Structure formats: structure tokens, C-alpha cells
Amino acid sequence: MENRTERKKDIGYGEALGMVWDVLITLLVSTFLFALGGRWLDVRYGTGWVFTVSGFVLLILVGWRIIHKKGASIAKRMDETGAKKKPEETQ
């Protein structure tokens, strides 16, 4: 029977790269959608830059939430694997 307290295998370079790409792609896609959507609304309704700026503000809020959730899942995965933490500096 498998020991449940046994740690999972360490995070490899491929998995770490996948985590980084996941966050990057998510932010790039959301940036593109909010900026393009805001610009499209500005052109359609002739509002100048109101919707574009509103899109960027909304992007900041949504992007923060995405980064927070993905960062928490990455931290959880690192805790599960027992990834080495930075040693405290000696004086």
C-alpha cells in the first residue's frame, strides 16, 4: 500500500516552465482581450479613451486575482514536494 505521507517527486524544469507559461499566457490573453475590447467600444461609441482605460483598470483587478490564485497553487505544489526553501542568511 502506498504511504500517503510520502512526498511527491520534485518539481522538474518542464513542470516549472509549464507553470510560468500558464501564468504568462493567461495574462497576455486577458490583456489583449481587455485592451482590444476597450478600444473597440471607444471606436464604436466615440468615447475617446474611456473604455480603454476602464479595460486596463479591470485588467489590473482581474490579473491580480489570477496571479493570486495561480501563485497559491504553485506554492501549494512546492510545499507538497518539499521544495527546498532559501536558507536563512548567517551573520
N, C-alpha and C positions, 0 to 999 in steps of 0.2 A: 504494500500500500504506500502511496506517495505521502511524504511528510509535508504537511501544509505550512510548516514554519520555515521550510527550505526556501531560500531566496531564489528569485528568478535569475536567469542569466543576465550578465551585464549588458548595458546598452551599447550596441555596436555603432560604428561610424555610419552605416547605412540607416539605422533607425534614427540616430541623432540628426542626420541630414534630412530625413523624411519629416521629422518634427519641425525643423527650420523651414523647409519648403511649404509645409502645411500652413504655418502662420503667415509666411510671405505671400503665398498665393491668395489666401483669404483676404489679407489687407489690400493687395493690389486690385483684386476683383471688386471689392467694396469701394475702394477709392474711385476706380473707373466708373462704376455704376452711379455713385452719388454725384460725382463731378459732371458726368455726361447727362444724367437726369436733370440736374440743376441747370445746366447750360441750355438743354432742350426746352425746359419750362421758361427760362428767361427769354429765349428767342421767340417762343410761341406766344407768350403774353406780353412781350415788350417791356419787361420789368428791369432791364439793365443787368445787374449782378445780384439781385436779392436772393433768387433761388440757388444760385451757385454758392454763395456764402452760406446760406442755410444748409445746403447739402454738405458742405465741409464741416460745419458745426455738428450736424447729425452724424457725419462720418467719425468725428472725434469721439462722440459718445458711444457709438456702436463699436468702433475699433477698440476703445478701451475695454469694453465688455468682452469682446472676442479675445483680446490678448490676455485678459484676466482669467478667463475660462481655460484657454489653452495652456497658459503658464501653470495653472493649478494642476492640470492633468499631467503635464511634463514633470512637475515637482513630485507628484504622487508616484509616477513611474520611476523616478530616480530613487525615491525612498524605498519602493518595493525591491529594487535591485541592490540597494545598499551602496549606491554610488558614493565614492569617496568624497568627503567634504573637504574644503580647503582647511588645512591645519592652521591653528592659531599661531600667530607670529610670536616668536620668542624675543625677549628683550635682551 
